[in-house]
């Protein structure tokens, strides 16, 4: 692991041509952009380095791009595209729809070499589950319950009706739960506080128990467990609980959970299919702030990765020995390999 001041220290000497950067915790903190992120993206573009934003957002990539521009001033011209966990979730649901209809499956980006599969975790088991297998084993009515916002997450499924259709919490016969956002559940006590892990656990406990009794699988459209969400009054980073936390709670109870996005394999297959055209293999450098998603996923895909220290883990650089020791301890805690590089904030 090597500490760097900026990407200029490594991109040319290591012949990287593609930068796959996380968004939340790298470009912005959920409230405002980080100090150097927008300038860094433009500098990468000026150096003819192709940047793809690799996000665990449950939104589709083009929607996220609009949001980045309007809320954070991140110009769309400073990167090639956004590839999100929502994109991969949408493709999986489309593949299930095609199985139900008996039509041919057209994978994401029309690349037939990509197998649209989900990683399903159940107790201590992990397996890849294809859309065909999921449809055969779990799709009976096509009805599902959305934990999220219909206007926010509608693009994930709105064109798949009536074969796949959302229903209310009261509906008894549902095939799966789609988790896109931590929201308050009707008739489950006081409104949930997504910045309080214990409050989220208490709020969702009885609902998850009901799902477990019916053996209903959960599809997690954003595997992040927590993400930066501005600052507390004392200046420390405030953390927002994410859909991955609901998946973690359900798994603890013995539930079956399907994941898309980082650190799982499918999103990296899409990434590499998008960057390595024909016989040309180009070298990818990943950037992220989360050991359990960004670093773990990149290293599993055999890609180099920069850990941004000022994001979700909020590691203080201090002197060299302190920060190295802190990262080593965090890697043990999150069962992650060490990053290739570490940097305080994204900058060129």
C-alpha positions as CSV (number, residue, x, y, z in Angstrom):
1,X,0.0,0.0,0.0
2,X,1.4,3.4,-1.0
3,X,0.2,6.8,0.1
4,X,-0.2,9.3,-2.8
5,X,-0.9,13.0,-2.9
6,X,-2.8,12.9,-6.1
7,X,-3.6,10.7,-9.1
8,X,-0.8,12.4,-11.2
9,X,1.6,10.5,-9.0
10,X,0.6,7.1,-10.5
11,X,-1.5,7.3,-13.6
12,X,1.2,7.7,-16.3
13,X,3.9,5.6,-14.7
14,X,1.5,2.7,-14.3
15,X,-0.2,3.1,-17.7
16,X,-3.7,3.4,-16.4
17,X,-6.1,4.4,-19.2
18,X,-9.5,3.9,-17.4
19,X,-10.5,5.4,-14.1
20,X,-13.5,3.8,-12.4
21,X,-14.4,6.1,-9.6
22,X,-17.0,5.8,-6.8
23,X,-19.4,8.7,-6.3
24,X,-20.7,8.9,-2.8
25,X,-17.8,9.5,-0.4
26,X,-15.4,10.3,-3.3
27,X,-16.9,13.1,-5.4
28,X,-19.3,14.4,-2.7
29,X,-20.4,13.7,0.9
30,X,-24.1,13.6,0.3
31,X,-24.4,17.4,0.9
32,X,-21.7,19.1,-1.1
33,X,-18.8,18.1,-3.4
34,X,-15.4,17.5,-1.9
35,X,-12.8,20.3,-2.4
36,X,-10.9,19.0,-5.4
37,X,-13.3,16.4,-7.0
38,X,-14.7,18.4,-9.9
39,X,-11.3,19.8,-10.9
40,X,-9.8,16.3,-10.7
41,X,-12.4,14.9,-13.1
42,X,-11.7,17.7,-15.6
43,X,-7.9,17.1,-15.2
44,X,-8.3,13.4,-16.0
45,X,-10.4,14.3,-19.1
46,X,-7.7,16.7,-20.2
47,X,-5.1,14.0,-19.9
48,X,-7.2,11.7,-22.2
49,X,-8.0,9.4,-19.3
50,X,-11.5,7.8,-19.6
51,X,-13.5,8.1,-16.4
52,X,-16.5,5.9,-15.6
53,X,-18.4,6.6,-12.4
54,X,-19.0,3.2,-10.7
55,X,-21.8,3.7,-8.2
56,X,-23.8,1.6,-5.7
57,X,-26.7,4.0,-6.2
58,X,-30.1,2.3,-6.6
59,X,-30.9,4.8,-9.3
60,X,-30.2,4.3,-13.0
61,X,-26.9,5.8,-14.2
62,X,-28.3,8.5,-16.4
63,X,-30.6,9.7,-13.6
64,X,-27.7,9.8,-11.2
65,X,-25.7,11.9,-13.8
66,X,-28.5,14.5,-13.9
67,X,-28.5,14.6,-10.1
68,X,-24.7,15.0,-10.0
69,X,-24.9,17.9,-12.3
70,X,-27.9,19.7,-10.7
71,X,-26.9,19.2,-7.1
72,X,-23.1,19.1,-7.1
73,X,-22.1,20.9,-10.3
74,X,-20.3,17.8,-11.7
75,X,-20.3,18.3,-15.4
76,X,-21.3,15.3,-17.5
77,X,-18.6,16.2,-20.0
78,X,-15.9,15.4,-17.4
79,X,-16.6,11.6,-17.5
80,X,-17.8,9.0,-20.0
81,X,-20.8,7.6,-18.2
82,X,-22.2,6.3,-14.9
83,X,-22.6,2.6,-14.3
84,X,-24.8,2.0,-11.2
85,X,-26.0,-0.8,-9.1
86,X,-29.4,0.3,-10.2
87,X,-28.5,-0.3,-13.8
88,X,-27.5,-3.9,-13.0
89,X,-30.6,-4.5,-10.9
90,X,-32.8,-3.2,-13.7
91,X,-31.1,-5.6,-16.2
92,X,-31.7,-8.5,-13.8
93,X,-35.4,-7.7,-13.5
94,X,-35.6,-7.2,-17.2
95,X,-34.1,-10.7,-17.6
96,X,-36.7,-12.1,-15.2
97,X,-39.4,-10.4,-17.3
98,X,-38.0,-12.0,-20.4
99,X,-38.0,-15.4,-18.8
100,X,-41.7,-15.0,-17.8
101,X,-42.6,-13.8,-21.3
102,X,-40.5,-16.4,-22.9
103,X,-38.6,-13.8,-25.0
104,X,-34.9,-13.7,-25.6
105,X,-32.7,-11.8,-23.1
106,X,-30.8,-8.8,-24.3
107,X,-28.1,-8.1,-21.7
108,X,-27.0,-4.7,-20.6
109,X,-25.2,-2.8,-23.4
110,X,-26.4,-5.5,-25.8
111,X,-23.3,-7.5,-24.8
112,X,-24.4,-11.2,-25.0
113,X,-21.2,-12.3,-23.3
114,X,-22.4,-10.9,-20.0
115,X,-24.3,-13.2,-17.8
116,X,-26.8,-11.2,-15.8
117,X,-26.6,-13.0,-12.5
118,X,-27.1,-12.0,-8.8
119,X,-25.0,-12.9,-5.9
120,X,-27.3,-14.5,-3.3
121,X,-26.1,-14.8,0.3
122,X,-27.9,-17.1,2.6
123,X,-26.5,-17.9,6.1
124,X,-22.9,-18.8,5.4
125,X,-23.5,-19.7,1.7
126,X,-22.8,-17.6,-1.4
127,X,-23.8,-18.5,-4.9
128,X,-24.4,-16.9,-8.3
129,X,-28.1,-17.1,-9.2
130,X,-29.1,-16.4,-12.8
131,X,-32.3,-14.6,-13.8
132,X,-33.6,-17.9,-15.1
133,X,-32.9,-19.7,-11.9
134,X,-34.4,-16.9,-9.8
135,X,-37.6,-16.8,-11.9
136,X,-38.0,-20.6,-11.8
137,X,-37.5,-20.8,-8.0
138,X,-39.2,-17.6,-6.7
139,X,-41.4,-15.9,-9.3
140,X,-45.0,-17.2,-8.9
141,X,-47.2,-14.1,-9.1
142,X,-44.8,-11.4,-10.3
143,X,-45.8,-9.2,-7.4
144,X,-43.2,-7.6,-5.2
145,X,-43.0,-5.0,-2.4
146,X,-40.9,-1.9,-2.9
147,X,-39.0,-0.4,0.0
148,X,-38.2,2.9,-1.6
149,X,-39.8,5.7,-3.5
150,X,-42.0,4.8,-6.5
151,X,-41.0,8.0,-8.4
152,X,-37.4,7.5,-7.4
153,X,-37.1,3.8,-8.1
154,X,-39.9,3.3,-10.7
155,X,-37.4,3.2,-13.6
156,X,-36.1,-0.1,-12.2
157,X,-39.4,-1.9,-13.0
158,X,-42.0,0.4,-14.6
159,X,-41.8,-1.1,-18.1
160,X,-42.1,-4.7,-16.8
161,X,-45.8,-4.7,-15.8
162,X,-48.0,-6.7,-15.6
163,X,-45.5,-9.6,-15.3
164,X,-43.6,-7.8,-12.6
165,X,-45.5,-5.3,-10.6
166,X,-45.2,-3.5,-7.2
167,X,-48.0,-4.0,-4.6
168,X,-48.7,-2.6,-1.2
169,X,-47.4,-3.8,2.1
170,X,-50.7,-5.4,2.8
171,X,-50.5,-7.8,-0.1
172,X,-50.0,-11.4,1.1
173,X,-48.7,-13.1,-2.1
174,X,-45.5,-11.4,-3.0
175,X,-42.5,-13.1,-4.6
176,X,-39.7,-10.8,-3.4
177,X,-38.9,-7.4,-1.8
178,X,-36.9,-4.8,-3.7
179,X,-34.9,-2.5,-1.3
180,X,-33.9,0.8,-2.9
181,X,-33.9,3.2,0.1
182,X,-34.4,3.1,3.8
183,X,-37.8,4.6,4.4
184,X,-40.5,4.5,7.2
185,X,-42.8,1.5,6.9
186,X,-46.5,2.1,7.4
187,X,-47.9,0.9,10.7
188,X,-44.4,0.0,12.1
189,X,-44.1,2.6,14.9
190,X,-42.5,6.0,14.7
191,X,-40.8,7.3,11.5
192,X,-37.4,5.7,11.0
193,X,-34.2,7.7,11.5
194,X,-31.9,6.5,8.7
195,X,-28.9,8.1,10.5
196,X,-29.4,5.8,13.5
197,X,-28.5,2.1,13.0
198,X,-30.3,0.9,16.1
199,X,-33.4,2.8,15.2
200,X,-33.4,1.2,11.7
201,X,-33.0,-2.2,13.2
202,X,-35.9,-1.8,15.6
203,X,-38.1,-0.2,12.9
204,X,-37.6,-3.1,10.4
205,X,-37.4,-6.0,12.8
206,X,-41.1,-7.2,12.7
207,X,-41.3,-6.6,8.9
208,X,-38.2,-8.7,8.3
209,X,-39.6,-11.5,10.6
210,X,-42.8,-11.6,8.5
211,X,-40.7,-11.9,5.3
212,X,-38.6,-14.7,6.8
213,X,-41.6,-16.7,7.8
214,X,-42.7,-16.6,4.2
215,X,-39.2,-17.4,2.8
216,X,-39.3,-14.2,0.7
217,X,-36.0,-13.2,-0.8
218,X,-34.8,-9.6,-0.8
219,X,-33.2,-7.8,-3.7
220,X,-30.8,-5.2,-2.5
221,X,-30.4,-2.5,-5.2
222,X,-27.6,-0.7,-3.3
223,X,-25.2,-3.0,-1.3
224,X,-23.8,-0.1,0.7
225,X,-24.4,-0.5,4.4
226,X,-23.6,3.1,5.3
227,X,-22.5,6.2,3.5
228,X,-21.3,9.8,4.4
229,X,-24.2,12.2,4.8
230,X,-22.7,15.6,5.7
231,X,-21.4,16.4,9.2
232,X,-22.7,16.3,12.7
233,X,-22.8,19.5,14.8
234,X,-19.4,18.7,16.3
235,X,-17.9,18.4,12.8
236,X,-17.6,14.6,12.7
237,X,-19.0,12.9,9.6
238,X,-22.6,11.9,9.8
239,X,-23.4,8.4,8.4
240,X,-26.6,7.4,6.5
241,X,-27.7,3.8,6.7
242,X,-28.2,2.3,3.2
243,X,-30.1,-0.7,1.7
244,X,-27.2,-3.0,2.3
245,X,-27.9,-2.6,6.0
246,X,-31.4,-4.0,5.6
247,X,-29.8,-6.9,3.7
248,X,-27.3,-7.4,6.5
249,X,-30.2,-7.5,9.1
250,X,-32.2,-10.0,7.0
251,X,-29.2,-12.3,6.6
252,X,-28.5,-12.2,10.3
253,X,-32.1,-13.6,10.7
254,X,-31.5,-16.3,8.1
255,X,-33.1,-14.6,5.1
256,X,-32.0,-14.9,1.5
257,X,-30.5,-11.8,0.0
258,X,-29.6,-11.0,-3.6
259,X,-27.0,-8.3,-4.2
260,X,-26.0,-6.1,-7.1
261,X,-23.2,-3.6,-7.3
262,X,-19.8,-3.5,-5.5
263,X,-18.2,-5.7,-4.2
264,X,-20.1,-8.3,-6.3
265,X,-18.8,-9.7,-9.6
266,X,-21.6,-8.7,-12.0
267,X,-20.9,-5.0,-12.0
268,X,-17.2,-5.5,-12.6
269,X,-18.1,-7.7,-15.6
270,X,-20.1,-4.9,-17.0
271,X,-17.4,-2.4,-16.3
272,X,-14.7,-4.5,-18.0
273,X,-16.9,-5.3,-21.0
274,X,-17.5,-1.5,-21.3
275,X,-13.8,-0.6,-21.2
276,X,-12.0,-3.5,-23.1
277,X,-13.2,-3.3,-26.6
278,X,-12.4,-6.1,-29.1
279,X,-8.9,-7.3,-28.5
280,X,-7.8,-4.0,-26.8
281,X,-7.2,-4.5,-23.1
282,X,-6.9,-1.3,-21.2
283,X,-5.7,-0.9,-17.6
284,X,-8.3,0.1,-15.0
285,X,-7.7,1.9,-11.8
286,X,-10.6,1.9,-9.3
287,X,-11.2,4.6,-6.7
288,X,-13.5,4.4,-3.6
289,X,-13.8,5.2,0.0
290,X,-15.3,1.9,1.3
291,X,-13.2,-1.1,2.2
292,X,-16.0,-3.6,2.2
293,X,-17.4,-2.5,-1.3
294,X,-14.9,-0.5,-3.3
295,X,-11.6,-2.1,-2.2
296,X,-12.9,-5.6,-1.7
297,X,-14.7,-5.6,-5.1
298,X,-11.7,-4.2,-7.0
299,X,-9.2,-6.6,-5.5
300,X,-11.5,-9.6,-6.2
301,X,-11.6,-8.4,-9.8
302,X,-7.8,-8.2,-9.8
303,X,-7.9,-4.4,-10.3
304,X,-5.7,-1.8,-8.6
305,X,-7.6,0.5,-6.3
306,X,-7.2,3.9,-4.4
307,X,-8.8,4.1,-1.0
308,X,-10.0,7.6,-0.3
309,X,-9.5,8.2,3.4
310,X,-11.8,11.1,4.1
311,X,-15.0,9.2,3.1
312,X,-17.0,6.7,5.1
313,X,-14.1,5.5,7.2
314,X,-12.8,9.0,7.9
315,X,-9.2,8.0,8.5
316,X,-7.0,10.8,9.7
317,X,-3.8,10.9,7.7
318,X,-1.7,12.2,10.7
319,X,1.8,10.8,10.3
320,X,2.6,7.9,8.0
321,X,2.7,5.2,10.6
322,X,-0.6,6.1,12.2
323,X,-2.6,6.1,9.0
324,X,-1.0,2.8,7.8
325,X,-1.8,1.2,11.1
326,X,-5.4,2.5,11.0
327,X,-6.0,1.1,7.5
328,X,-4.5,-2.3,8.4
329,X,-6.8,-2.5,11.4
330,X,-9.8,-1.5,9.3
331,X,-8.9,-4.1,6.7
332,X,-9.0,-6.8,9.4
333,X,-12.3,-5.4,10.7
334,X,-14.0,-5.4,7.3
335,X,-12.3,-8.5,6.1
336,X,-10.9,-6.7,3.1
337,X,-7.5,-6.9,1.4
338,X,-5.4,-3.8,1.5
339,X,-5.8,-1.1,-1.2
340,X,-3.1,-0.6,-3.7
341,X,-2.9,3.1,-2.9
342,X,-4.4,5.5,-0.3
343,X,-5.2,9.2,-0.7
344,X,-6.8,11.7,1.7
345,X,-9.3,13.2,-0.8
346,X,-9.7,12.7,-4.5
347,X,-7.4,15.1,-6.3
348,X,-5.3,15.1,-9.4
